[in-house]
Amino acid sequence: MLEEATVFEAGTHGYHTFRIPALLLAGDGTLLAFAEGRRDSTGDAGRIDLVLRRSADGGRTWDPLTVVGTGRDLTVGNPSPVVDPATGDVVVLSTCAAADASEERILAGRVGPHEGRRVRVQRSTDAGRTWSAPVDVTETTKRPDWRWYATGPGHGVTLRSRPFTGRLVVPANHSAPGTGYGGHLLLSDDGGRSWRIGAVDPGSPGGSAGEEIRPNETAVAELPDGRVYAATRNQAGQGTSRAATRAHAWSSSGGEEFDRPYAPVAGLVAPVVQCSVLACPNPVLDTAGDDYADDNNNNSSNDRTGGRAALLVFAGPDDVRERRNLTLRVSADAGHTWARSLVVWPGPAAYSDLADLGSGPDRRRGAEAGVLHEAGERSAYERIRFVRVSVRDL
């Protein structure tokens, strides 16, 4: 049976709509649910704040809403939180722009550099109770010719495997004149205090050599062998039945470069929408339970064979054309193949994020995952809902 709670609801707290969820488990066990609080409409531009609710009991109850990022006539959003393992601090990257800087105007180059999309970082030393002032890191995270830009949305990852132990990896996307959307990774080797551009995939035009791929919103996970797995929305699939809507890539260099360009994901059905991914212990193959993290640190596990192996969990709508039927899917072979597993919302649904919650109160259930996703009866943007599921049930 699913445990669930409504975390954000449209028309409350002075906001028209809440969108773009991100979910993170802080070092002290507090769950942090981020979202965009959109004041005037459901639109992606306008007066938008980055907001947060915290839960100290695994998502059963939630503290009052707080504002993490705001500004006069600003769009602040696309949260991508991650934990600095050295300090336990929570670091969140976000983007901001002038409220009237729509994606269409930015893509067309009709917005100046200071009104367009900029990258900011904030830090919390107390599991999200308070936050530092935003620091602009655009100079090191955005190339001069990039126009559109978005961090995440959704959580980043802290790498465990040598030689990249402690590196923070956050996915992002961009556009460049004449090429359309592309994807890249942001890296920090000092606990999130400074950031730089890692792997970049500008997208591929397709043609006789293969399908067109235009990476957009991306989610990342670390595999037990240390590779970074990146699952992306393929914007080239918008409005056509010919192109795949999902693509993926792997990085064996801690996110510095992709091993190969993004390629279509065979058999993974979803509309053109942001989806999320999470690596957690496989309850079928992992016989050592809590030793998974130690094995991952030692870089001794293998995602293609038996023994201790990661189960990749994917969350996204299960319809190639419509944003509905939020479904969890699982992969036991590092994302090469996926099996449909569990529908957590049968109606309209869109963006989501996932968090590994560890073992539940009833340890016989084993590992649990949290799902934070947009949902509603008539529209996918009526609320943002939290669901807690047993990984073994997947």
C-alpha atoms as one frame of an Amber mdcrd trajectory, in Angstrom:
protein
   0.000   0.000   0.000   1.386   3.424  -0.951   1.935   6.063   1.720   1.180
   9.522   0.336   0.818  13.202   1.225   0.125  16.449  -0.639   3.132  18.739
  -0.192   2.207  21.695  -2.415  -1.297  22.601  -3.619  -2.219  25.192  -6.248
  -3.903  28.321  -4.920  -2.291  28.202  -1.467   0.369  30.321   0.282  -0.221
  33.171  -2.172   0.838  31.149  -5.214  -1.223  30.374  -8.291   0.601  27.098
  -9.014   3.492  24.987  -7.739   5.683  23.210 -10.257   9.123  21.636 -10.858
   9.687  19.392  -7.811  13.063  18.327  -6.434  13.559  15.906  -3.541  16.592
  15.347  -1.312  17.343  13.397   1.854  19.626  15.518   4.058  22.374  13.977
   6.153  20.309  14.075   9.340  17.404  12.219   7.703  15.288  15.292   6.952
  13.459  15.202   3.640  13.605  18.413   1.620  10.928  19.047  -1.023  11.705
  21.968  -3.330   9.411  23.512  -5.943   8.750  26.655  -7.932   6.035  28.835
  -6.407   4.467  30.563  -9.421   2.612  33.683  -8.326   0.620  34.683 -11.395
  -0.054  31.642 -13.601   1.089  28.159 -14.557   3.560  29.697 -17.037   7.312
  29.097 -16.946   8.080  32.848 -16.891   6.799  35.488 -14.506   7.185  36.131
 -10.796   8.399  32.792  -9.477  10.017  31.892  -6.136  12.051  28.853  -5.126
  10.183  27.353  -2.156  10.743  24.488   0.272   8.972  22.224   2.745  10.775
  19.897   5.169   9.744  16.590   6.716  11.343  15.001   9.765   9.258  11.809
   9.661   9.951  10.401   6.230   7.319  12.405   4.369   4.297  11.680   6.545
   4.005  15.290   7.760   5.570  18.477   6.426   6.724  21.740   8.037   5.337
  25.111   6.863   6.465  26.482   3.499   9.586  28.658   3.402  11.092  30.720
   0.576  14.660  29.818  -0.435  15.083  32.101  -3.456  13.158  35.199  -4.545
  13.605  38.647  -6.038  11.606  41.550  -7.336  10.281  40.679 -10.809  12.438
  37.555 -11.041  11.901  33.994 -12.161  13.798  31.783  -9.689  13.620  28.015
 -10.059  14.932  24.781 -11.564  16.162  23.521  -8.170  18.904  20.911  -8.159
  19.949  20.046  -4.583  22.829  17.826  -3.479  24.644  17.027  -0.199  28.269
  17.989   0.447  29.627  14.784   2.045  32.481  16.528   3.871  30.239  18.841
   5.895  26.740  17.427   5.502  25.638  20.812   4.148  22.855  20.943   1.576
  23.843  22.764  -1.616  21.213  23.826  -4.153  21.839  25.145  -7.654  19.069
  27.117  -9.332  18.562  29.496 -12.226  17.102  32.982 -12.276  16.063  35.436
 -14.966  13.977  38.553 -15.419  10.287  37.778 -15.032   9.552  38.795 -18.630
  12.401  36.716 -20.096  10.416  33.893 -21.671  12.086  30.799 -23.098  11.003
  31.860 -26.588  12.691  35.275 -26.265  15.851  33.760 -24.774  16.122  31.127
 -27.515  15.755  33.873 -30.131  18.539  35.939 -28.552  16.232  38.841 -27.649
  17.245  38.972 -23.978  20.394  40.588 -22.595  22.948  38.593 -20.550  21.871
  40.054 -17.224  18.155  39.522 -17.847  18.620  36.006 -19.262  19.179  32.741
 -17.432  21.836  32.889 -14.722  23.105  30.189 -12.365  23.097  30.591  -8.576
  24.230  28.459  -5.643  22.984  28.514  -2.046  23.992  26.541   1.023  22.291
  25.328   4.191  24.244  24.144   7.237  21.114  23.085   9.154  19.252  20.708
   6.803  17.271  23.425   5.055  16.113  25.533   8.002  18.155  28.534   6.854
  20.002  29.390   3.648  22.921  31.515   2.573  22.417  34.382   0.167  22.613
  33.257  -3.472  26.019  33.426  -5.153  26.127  33.876  -8.931  28.325  31.219
 -10.601  27.250  31.893 -14.195  30.758  32.791 -15.348  32.086  29.265 -14.747
  28.935  27.294 -15.584  27.562  28.896 -18.756  29.426  29.415 -22.021  29.088
  32.876 -23.599  27.193  31.568 -26.650  24.625  29.595 -24.637  21.190  31.214
 -24.482  18.585  29.077 -22.740  19.884  27.449 -19.574  18.433  25.315 -16.785
  19.872  23.373 -13.893  18.288  19.954 -13.272  15.560  20.088 -12.333  15.806
  17.376  -9.707  18.539  16.220  -7.337  22.210  15.954  -8.203  24.521  13.185
  -6.993  27.534  12.927  -4.711  29.982  10.433  -6.195  31.169   7.662  -3.869
  33.577   5.723  -6.056  37.303   6.366  -6.371  38.980   8.361  -7.837  36.087
  10.848  -7.830  34.878  10.315  -4.256  33.118  13.421  -2.971  32.573  15.073
  -6.363  29.181  16.747  -6.783  27.468  16.273 -10.156  24.429  18.281 -11.232
  22.795  17.897 -14.671  21.894  20.948 -16.738  20.809  21.926 -20.243  21.415
  24.800 -22.604  20.822  26.061 -26.117  23.195  27.531 -28.679  22.418  29.489
 -31.851  21.822  27.202 -34.816  22.018  23.942 -32.872  19.018  23.924 -30.530
  19.042  22.208 -27.147  22.057  20.460 -25.665  22.894  18.810 -22.359  25.817
  19.089 -19.983  26.952  18.254 -16.457  28.161  20.653 -13.761  30.926  19.489
 -11.418  32.219  20.630  -8.033  35.264  19.197  -6.259  35.122  21.544  -3.256
  31.751  20.715  -1.748  29.698  22.989  -3.963  31.578  26.230  -3.341  32.733
  26.484  -6.950  31.347  24.871 -10.102  32.591  24.146 -13.610  31.321  22.589
 -16.823  32.025  18.885 -17.298  30.637  16.642 -20.028  28.819  18.412 -22.866
  26.604  16.911 -25.567  25.375  19.574 -28.013  22.836  17.174 -29.531  22.863
  15.380 -32.850  20.965  16.323 -36.033  19.985  12.757 -36.924  19.521  11.964
 -40.573  20.767   8.754 -42.163  23.228   8.167 -39.312  20.562   7.921 -36.633
  17.745   9.625 -34.752  17.854  13.313 -33.899  18.690  13.878 -30.221  18.240
  17.233 -28.483  19.038  16.725 -24.766  16.948  18.863 -22.470  16.040  18.200
 -18.829  18.284  15.463 -17.424  18.535  13.268 -14.316  21.697  11.541 -13.086
  22.613   8.555 -10.918  25.861   6.832  -9.932  26.183   3.154 -10.811  28.015
   0.706  -8.536  30.974   0.550 -10.934  31.421   4.315 -10.575  29.941   5.407
 -13.888  27.512   8.308 -14.010  24.244   7.459 -15.748  22.386  10.363 -17.392
  18.762  10.059 -18.559  17.452  12.964 -20.615  14.318  14.329 -22.208  14.754
  14.363 -26.004  13.225  17.621 -27.176  13.465  16.385 -30.785  10.614  13.990
 -29.995   8.166  16.870 -29.511   5.229  16.664 -31.909   6.509  13.681 -33.864
   6.180   9.927 -33.699   9.487   9.380 -35.494  11.975  10.431 -32.823  12.482
   8.826 -29.425  11.292  10.896 -26.479  13.996   9.601 -24.120  17.776   9.316
 -24.481  20.632   8.319 -22.206  24.408   8.332 -21.838  27.112   7.120 -19.452
  30.289   8.737 -18.137  33.263   6.699 -16.871  35.236   9.835 -16.005  33.212
  11.149 -13.091  31.157  13.386 -15.365  34.114  15.007 -17.159  33.076  13.532
 -20.529  30.361  11.268 -21.865  31.615   7.875 -23.035  29.425   8.227 -26.128
  26.825  10.779 -27.241  23.258  10.491 -26.009  21.357   7.662 -27.711  17.647
   6.692 -27.735  16.408   4.452 -24.923  14.849   1.335 -26.406  11.442   0.441
 -25.024  11.113   3.344 -22.581   7.723   4.965 -23.189   7.165   8.541 -22.013
   6.019  11.844 -23.472   8.472  14.720 -23.963   8.706  15.700 -20.309  11.183
  15.819 -17.439  11.578  12.432 -15.733  13.706  11.292 -12.800  16.092   8.447
 -12.015  17.544   6.939  -8.838  20.104   4.237  -8.038  19.427   2.145  -4.945
  20.301  -1.365  -3.707  18.650  -4.159  -5.675  16.619  -6.105  -3.068  16.721
  -9.250  -5.219  20.440  -9.381  -6.023  21.838  -7.530  -3.019  22.250 -10.073
  -0.238  24.354  -7.803   1.959  21.775  -5.077   2.506  23.398  -2.206   4.353
  26.882  -3.064   3.012  25.925  -1.623  -0.386  27.362   1.816   0.333  30.703
   0.378   1.474  30.989  -1.776  -1.642  30.163   1.251  -3.755  32.960   3.200
  -2.052  35.359   0.368  -2.788  34.240   0.295  -6.427  33.952  -3.497  -6.240
  30.412  -4.124  -7.478  29.282  -4.826 -11.015  25.976  -3.660 -12.479  25.938
  -6.338 -15.225  26.352  -9.462 -13.072  25.045 -10.938  -9.843  26.177 -10.014
  -6.352  25.580  -6.561  -4.967  23.967  -4.573  -7.746  22.121  -1.315  -8.137
  18.538  -1.148  -9.199  17.860   1.943 -11.285  14.392   3.350 -10.693  12.847
   5.648 -13.309   9.786   7.849 -12.712   7.762   9.392 -15.518   4.386   9.415
 -17.268   3.605   6.152 -19.060   2.128   7.592 -22.247   4.068   8.648 -25.325
   1.732  11.591 -26.070   0.095  12.695 -22.804   1.405  13.659 -19.382  -0.459
  11.069 -17.318  -0.028   7.737 -15.483   3.040   8.496 -13.342   4.817   5.142
 -13.418   7.929   3.694 -11.810  10.091   1.478 -13.985  13.158  -0.529 -13.016
  16.420  -1.537 -14.668  18.869  -4.121 -13.315  21.399  -3.664 -16.146  22.595
  -0.060 -15.746  19.751   1.458 -17.774  20.098  -0.632 -20.939  16.620  -2.145
 -20.540  13.601  -1.132 -18.472  10.560  -2.951 -17.110   7.256  -1.295 -16.242
   6.669  -1.799 -12.536   4.212   0.356 -10.567   1.716   3.125 -11.368   1.752
   5.631  -8.515  -0.803   8.039 -10.062  -3.240   7.011 -12.828  -4.357  10.515
 -13.810  -2.663  13.630 -15.202   0.981  13.773 -14.040   4.175  15.456 -15.185
   7.521  16.313 -13.532   8.971  14.226 -10.688  11.982  13.507  -8.502  13.132
  10.479  -6.499  15.041   9.960  -3.250  16.503   6.870  -1.605  14.984   6.821
   1.898  17.024   3.885   3.187  15.305   1.140   5.195  11.808   1.852   6.448
  10.534   1.511  10.044   9.567  -2.060   9.208  12.978  -3.303   8.087  11.418
  -6.377   6.539  10.269  -4.066   3.753  13.894  -3.197   3.032  14.884  -0.110
   1.069  12.285   2.554   0.378  12.084   5.301  -2.221  10.306   8.635  -2.092
   8.576  10.037  -5.174   7.718  13.739  -5.391   5.600  14.446  -8.455   3.114
  16.778 -10.119  -0.428  15.371 -10.240  -4.123  16.169 -10.426  -7.523  14.973
 -11.529  -8.088  17.421 -14.408  -4.585  18.880 -14.756  -1.125  17.642 -13.837
  -0.439  20.956 -12.103  -3.062  20.894  -9.337  -0.658  19.675  -6.661   2.752
  18.189  -5.930   2.374  14.867  -4.176   4.786  12.739  -2.149   4.591   8.944
  -2.263   6.670   6.463  -0.262   7.148   3.012  -1.806   9.030  -0.158  -0.931
  11.758  -0.890  -3.467  11.112  -4.599  -2.988   7.548  -4.054  -4.255   9.017
  -2.837  -7.555
